[in-house]
Amino acid sequence: MARTHQAVHGSRRQFLKTSGYVGAAVVLSPSTRAGRYTAPSDRITVAMIGCGKMANDYHIPELLRQPDVQLVAVCEVDRTRREYAAQRVAEHYGNAGAPQKSCESYVDFRDVIARDDIDAVCIATPDHWHAIPLIAACQAGKDVYCEKPLTLTIAEAHLCIEAARKHHRIVQTGSQQRSGVFGKFREAVELIRSGRLGEIQRVTVGVGGPSVPCDLPAEEEEPGLAWDLWLGPAPARPYNSILSPRGRHNHFPAWRNYREYSGGGHTDMGAHHYDIVQWALAMDQSGPVKIIPPEDPKAVSGVRYRYANGIEVEHGGPSGCVFHGTNGTLHIDRGMLTSDPAEIVETPLADHEVHLPGSPGHHRNWLDCVRSRELPIADVEKGARTVTMIHLGNLAYRHRQVIDWDPRAWQFGDPAQQAWSDVPRRDPWQLEKA
């Protein structure tokens, strides 16, 4: 896979400048990290935006283990989670003996973006809070790692690409399956692209269904939670702990089930598995041209996506992705890779077959690209194209209409459907042009 180099205008690093930001500092003692010391002037300074389960279980540990990274700020609207994350960072660097500035904590991501001594941000907020800080970070000259699904709407997806390209930013989507996390997804793509299945005819993607409108009852607000900021651009509504659990928690909150904040299980796991379909079919810069809802008006699976080459992808079937070709089938999911006949996957790839570049890890790939300015393995356009495909399916479920889509122009075939590409937002959280 050829990697595209991007030019970067101006100086990327402006380390250790004095600024007027305000935050709650957790101060660490200066020393050196034995055996893996990287000079402060050569570290990538990163801020964590969103400190829930995904951040605390995955992103923060991954960033802390990188010897050339300095995690200098955390941002979270819930006080308990914010304080826990900041203290965890402080204790790690203190125990490791790293020469380190204080780790500041923030409620509002805009205060993080305003700092000129931060090189990059990692965004792990609910889905409705992905695009706005991503675009703002790009405009401020910061590189971005953003969780999947990349956006809440199609319009956001297009603007994220424009922002990254206009401001020459490295943006990694959290589609970790491309980096070898959870299974043999790269190997599956290599087999398919090598022609082991013959001509691909159809694919099934077994993931959850679309989200529904939020109808949760009001609860007493959680002390220390900036609830209006949690809602942000979403409609005003009373607090409910299903959306933002009280304090620290060890589960993935169910805001994913509600349309105002996410696309449901369809965008959640679908952002992983449809991403593999796009990769395997070499559609990373494109997408389907027709989306067909199921005949049953109550069905939450069965939507079909048709590409210009005639291949159809259907929402449904076994968990993961099943590729059906003229020579057999291949089933790829987390922890499994099988085929019928078995020799499709059991026969090692020959030298002349497709061998895709490996990844040193999803965060490490992003950080390496921050330095090299190459596009990362899950570049912003790949994440945007994948989530757009799923959004189109969710729109077909919601409106029960066939959708014609021009992936090159980012346009619906029916002008009356173009308004479906976005949602209304509360002030002051309107989308900005790149």
C-alpha positions in Angstrom: 0.0 0.0 0.0 1.5 3.3 -1.1 1.7 5.9 1.6 1.1 9.5 0.6 3.4 12.2 2.0 1.9 15.5 3.0 3.7 18.8 3.1 3.6 20.6 6.5 3.6 24.4 6.5 5.5 26.2 9.2 7.1 24.8 12.4 5.2 21.8 13.9 6.7 22.2 17.4 6.5 25.1 19.8 7.5 23.4 23.0 7.4 24.7 26.6 6.1 28.2 25.7 4.6 30.2 28.5 0.9 30.6 28.1 -2.1 32.0 30.0 -4.2 28.9 30.2 -6.0 28.0 33.4 -6.2 24.4 34.7 -5.9 22.2 37.8 -2.3 21.1 37.9 -0.9 17.8 39.1 2.8 18.6 39.5 5.4 15.9 39.1 9.0 15.7 40.3 11.7 16.0 37.6 14.1 13.1 36.9 14.9 10.8 34.0 13.2 7.7 32.7 15.8 4.9 32.9 16.8 3.4 29.6 14.2 5.1 27.4 14.9 8.8 28.0 13.6 11.2 25.2 14.5 14.8 25.5 11.5 17.0 26.4 12.2 19.1 23.2 11.7 16.0 21.1 8.6 14.6 22.7 5.1 14.8 21.1 2.9 16.6 23.6 -0.6 15.1 23.7 -3.9 16.0 25.4 -6.6 13.4 26.1 -10.2 14.8 25.3 -12.8 12.5 26.9 -11.8 10.3 29.9 -14.4 7.6 30.1 -13.9 3.8 29.9 -12.2 3.8 26.4 -9.7 6.5 27.4 -8.8 4.9 30.8 -8.7 1.3 29.6 -7.0 1.9 26.3 -5.9 5.3 25.2 -4.2 6.6 28.3 -2.2 3.4 29.0 -1.1 3.2 25.3 0.0 6.8 25.3 1.8 6.5 28.7 3.9 3.6 27.4 5.3 5.6 24.4 8.7 6.9 25.3 8.5 9.9 23.0 5.1 11.1 24.2 4.3 13.5 27.0 0.6 13.4 28.0 0.3 16.9 29.3 -3.5 17.5 29.7 -6.8 15.7 30.2 -10.2 17.0 29.4 -13.5 15.6 30.7 -16.9 17.1 31.6 -17.3 14.8 34.6 -15.2 15.8 37.7 -14.7 12.3 39.0 -13.4 10.9 35.8 -11.3 14.0 35.1 -9.6 13.9 38.4 -9.0 10.1 38.2 -7.3 10.5 34.7 -5.1 13.4 35.8 -3.9 11.6 38.9 -3.3 8.5 36.9 -1.0 10.4 34.5 0.8 12.1 37.3 1.4 8.9 39.2 2.7 7.2 36.1 5.3 9.8 35.2 6.2 10.3 38.9 6.8 6.5 39.3 8.7 6.3 36.0 10.9 9.2 37.0 10.2 11.2 33.8 11.1 14.9 33.6 7.7 16.3 33.0 5.6 19.4 33.2 2.4 19.3 35.2 -0.6 17.4 33.8 -3.4 20.0 33.5 -7.1 19.0 33.7 -9.9 20.8 31.8 -13.6 20.8 31.6 -13.9 22.5 28.2 -11.9 21.1 25.2 -11.6 24.7 23.8 -9.1 25.5 26.6 -7.0 22.5 25.5 -7.1 23.5 21.8 -6.0 27.1 22.7 -2.7 25.8 24.2 0.1 26.4 21.7 2.4 23.9 23.5 0.2 20.8 22.6 1.1 19.0 19.4 -1.8 16.5 19.2 -5.0 15.5 20.8 -6.7 12.1 21.3 -10.5 12.3 21.2 -12.5 9.6 23.0 -15.8 11.4 23.6 -19.3 10.3 22.7 -19.9 10.3 19.0 -21.8 13.6 18.8 -18.6 15.3 20.2 -16.1 13.9 17.7 -16.3 16.3 14.7 -16.3 19.7 16.4 -13.1 19.2 18.5 -11.4 17.3 15.6 -12.0 20.2 13.2 -11.0 22.8 15.8 -7.8 20.9 16.5 -6.9 20.8 12.8 -7.5 24.5 12.5 -5.2 25.1 15.5 -2.4 23.1 13.9 -2.8 20.0 16.1 -2.7 16.3 14.9 -5.6 14.1 15.9 -6.4 10.6 16.9 -10.2 10.3 17.0 -12.2 7.3 18.1 -14.5 5.5 15.7 -17.2 6.0 14.4 -15.5 9.2 13.2 -18.7 11.3 13.1 -22.4 11.5 13.9 -23.4 12.7 10.4 -22.3 12.6 6.7 -21.7 16.4 6.6 -19.4 16.1 9.5 -17.4 13.3 7.8 -16.8 15.4 4.7 -15.8 18.4 6.8 -13.3 16.3 8.8 -11.5 15.3 5.6 -11.5 19.0 4.4 -10.1 20.2 7.7 -7.3 17.6 7.8 -6.3 18.3 4.3 -6.5 22.1 4.4 -4.4 22.3 7.6 -2.0 19.5 6.7 -2.9 17.5 9.8 -2.3 13.8 10.6 -5.7 12.3 11.6 -5.9 8.7 12.7 -9.4 7.1 13.0 -9.7 4.5 15.8 -10.3 1.6 13.5 -7.7 -0.6 15.3 -8.5 -3.7 13.2 -6.4 -2.2 10.5 -3.4 -2.3 12.9 -3.8 -6.0 13.7 -5.8 -5.5 16.9 -8.3 -8.2 17.7 -7.6 -10.6 14.8 -6.2 -11.4 11.4 -8.0 -8.7 9.5 -5.0 -7.6 7.4 -4.4 -11.3 6.4 -8.1 -11.6 5.3 -7.8 -8.5 3.2 -4.6 -9.8 1.6 -6.3 -13.1 0.7 -9.2 -11.3 -0.8 -7.1 -8.8 -2.8 -4.9 -11.7 -4.0 -8.0 -13.2 -5.7 -8.3 -16.3 -3.5 -12.1 -16.0 -3.5 -12.3 -15.3 -7.2 -14.7 -12.6 -8.1 -16.4 -11.1 -5.0 -20.2 -11.2 -5.5 -21.6 -10.2 -2.1 -20.6 -9.5 1.5 -22.6 -9.7 4.8 -21.8 -7.6 7.8 -23.1 -8.9 11.1 -23.4 -6.0 13.6 -26.1 -4.3 15.6 -28.9 -2.2 14.4 -29.5 1.6 14.1 -30.1 4.0 17.0 -33.5 5.3 18.1 -34.7 8.7 19.4 -33.8 9.3 23.1 -36.8 9.0 25.5 -35.0 8.5 28.8 -36.6 10.0 31.9 -35.1 12.8 33.9 -32.9 12.0 36.9 -31.2 14.2 39.5 -28.0 15.6 38.0 -24.7 14.1 38.9 -22.7 16.5 41.1 -19.5 17.7 39.3 -20.9 17.0 35.8 -21.1 19.8 33.3 -24.3 18.3 31.8 -25.0 21.1 29.3 -21.5 20.7 28.0 -21.9 16.9 27.7 -25.0 17.6 25.6 -23.1 20.2 23.5 -24.7 20.4 20.0 -27.3 17.8 20.8 -30.9 18.9 21.8 -31.4 20.1 25.4 -32.8 17.4 27.7 -32.7 16.4 31.4 -29.8 14.3 32.7 -30.0 10.5 32.7 -27.2 8.3 34.1 -27.6 5.9 31.1 -26.1 8.6 28.9 -23.4 9.8 31.3 -22.9 7.2 34.1 -22.3 8.6 37.6 -18.6 8.9 38.3 -16.1 6.2 37.1 -17.6 3.2 35.5 -16.4 -0.1 33.9 -18.9 -0.4 31.0 -19.6 1.2 27.7 -22.4 3.7 28.2 -25.6 3.2 26.3 -25.7 6.7 24.7 -24.8 4.6 21.7 -28.4 3.5 21.4 -29.8 7.0 20.9 -29.9 8.9 17.6 -29.0 12.3 19.1 -25.5 11.0 20.1 -24.7 7.9 18.0 -25.8 5.6 15.2 -26.4 2.6 17.4 -24.7 -0.8 17.2 -24.7 -0.3 13.4 -22.1 2.5 13.7 -20.4 1.2 16.8 -19.1 -2.3 15.7 -20.1 -1.4 12.1 -17.3 1.2 12.0 -14.9 -1.7 12.5 -16.4 -4.3 10.2 -17.6 -2.1 7.3 -14.2 -0.6 7.4 -12.7 -4.1 6.6 -15.2 -4.4 3.7 -14.1 -1.0 2.3 -10.4 -2.0 2.7 -10.9 -5.4 1.2 -12.8 -4.1 -1.8 -10.3 -1.2 -2.4 -13.0 1.4 -1.7 -11.2 3.5 0.8 -11.7 6.6 -1.3 -15.2 5.8 -2.5 -18.3 3.9 -1.3 -21.6 2.4 -2.4 -23.8 4.2 -5.0 -27.2 2.8 -4.0 -28.6 1.9 -0.6 -31.7 -0.2 -0.5 -33.8 -0.6 2.7 -35.4 -4.0 3.6 -39.0 -4.6 2.5 -40.2 -5.1 6.1 -40.8 -1.5 7.4 -39.9 -2.6 10.9 -36.7 -4.5 10.1 -33.5 -3.3 11.7 -31.2 -5.5 9.5 -31.2 -6.3 5.8 -30.3 -2.9 4.3 -28.2 -3.5 1.1 -25.4 -1.4 -0.2 -24.5 -1.7 -3.9 -21.2 -0.5 -5.3 -20.8 0.7 -8.9 -19.1 -2.6 -9.8 -22.2 -4.5 -8.8 -20.9 -6.0 -5.5 -23.6 -5.9 -2.8 -23.0 -5.6 1.0 -25.8 -6.6 3.3 -26.3 -5.7 6.9 -26.9 -9.0 8.7 -25.7 -12.5 9.0 -23.0 -13.9 11.3 -20.9 -11.6 13.4 -18.1 -10.0 11.5 -17.7 -10.1 7.7 -18.5 -12.9 5.3 -17.2 -12.5 1.7 -18.8 -14.6 -1.0 -16.8 -15.2 -4.1 -16.9 -17.4 -7.2 -14.2 -19.7 -5.6 -15.7 -19.9 -2.0 -16.4 -17.9 1.1 -14.2 -16.2 3.8 -15.4 -15.3 7.3 -13.4 -12.8 9.3 -14.3 -11.7 12.8 -12.4 -10.9 16.0 -10.4 -14.0 16.9 -11.4 -16.0 13.9 -10.5 -16.4 10.2 -12.1 -19.3 8.3 -13.0 -20.2 4.7 -14.8 -22.7 2.6 -12.9 -24.4 1.1 -10.4 -24.4 4.0 -7.3 -24.1 1.8 -8.2 -20.5 0.9 -6.9 -19.4 4.3 -4.7 -22.4 5.1 -2.4 -22.0 2.1 0.3 -19.4 2.9 0.5 -16.3 0.7 3.0 -16.7 -2.1 5.5 -14.0 -2.9 3.6 -12.8 -5.9 0.4 -12.4 -4.0 -0.7 -9.2 -2.2 1.2 -8.3 1.0 0.0 -5.2 2.8 2.3 -3.2 5.1 2.0 -4.1 8.8 1.4 -1.7 11.6 3.5 -1.3 14.8 0.3 -0.6 16.7 -2.5 1.8 16.1 -1.2 4.6 18.4 2.4 3.9 17.4 1.5 4.2 13.7 -0.2 7.5 14.4 2.7 8.9 16.3 5.2 7.7 13.7 3.1 9.5 11.1 3.0 12.6 13.3 6.8 12.6 12.8 7.1 11.5 9.2 3.9 13.3 7.9 2.8 10.2 6.1 -0.8 9.2 6.1 -1.6 6.8 8.9 -3.1 3.3 8.3 -6.7 4.6 9.2 -6.4 8.0 7.8 -9.3 10.4 8.2 -10.8 9.8 4.7 -10.9 6.0 5.4 -12.8 6.6 8.6 -15.1 9.2 7.0 -15.9 7.0 4.0 -16.7 4.0 6.3 -18.9 5.9 8.7 -20.7 7.6 5.7 -21.6 4.2 4.3 -23.2 3.3 7.7 -24.9 6.6 8.0 -26.5 6.0 4.6 -27.8 2.7 5.8 -29.2 4.2 8.9 -31.0 6.9 6.8 -32.4 4.1 4.6 -33.8 2.4 7.7 -35.2 5.7 9.1 -36.9 7.0 5.9 -37.5 3.6 4.2 -36.4 5.0 0.9 -33.9 3.9 -1.7 -30.9 6.3 -1.7 -28.8 7.0 -4.7 -25.4 8.3 -3.6 -22.5 9.9 -5.5 -19.4 9.2 -3.4 -17.2 11.4 -5.4 -19.4 14.5 -5.1 -20.7 13.6 -1.6 -24.2 14.1 -3.0 -27.6 12.4 -2.8 -29.2 11.6 -6.2 -32.4 13.1 -5.0 -31.9 16.7 -4.0 -34.8 16.4 -1.5 -32.6 13.9 0.5 -29.6 16.2 0.7 -30.9 17.6 4.0 -30.4 14.2 5.6 -26.7 14.7 5.5 -26.7 16.7 8.8 -28.7 17.5 11.9 -29.6 20.8 13.7 -27.2 21.9 16.4 -27.6 24.1 19.5 -25.7 27.4 19.6 -22.8 28.0 19.9 -21.9 24.5 18.5 -22.4 25.1 14.8 -20.2 23.3 12.3 -17.3 25.4 11.0 -15.9 25.2 7.5 -12.4 23.8 7.3 
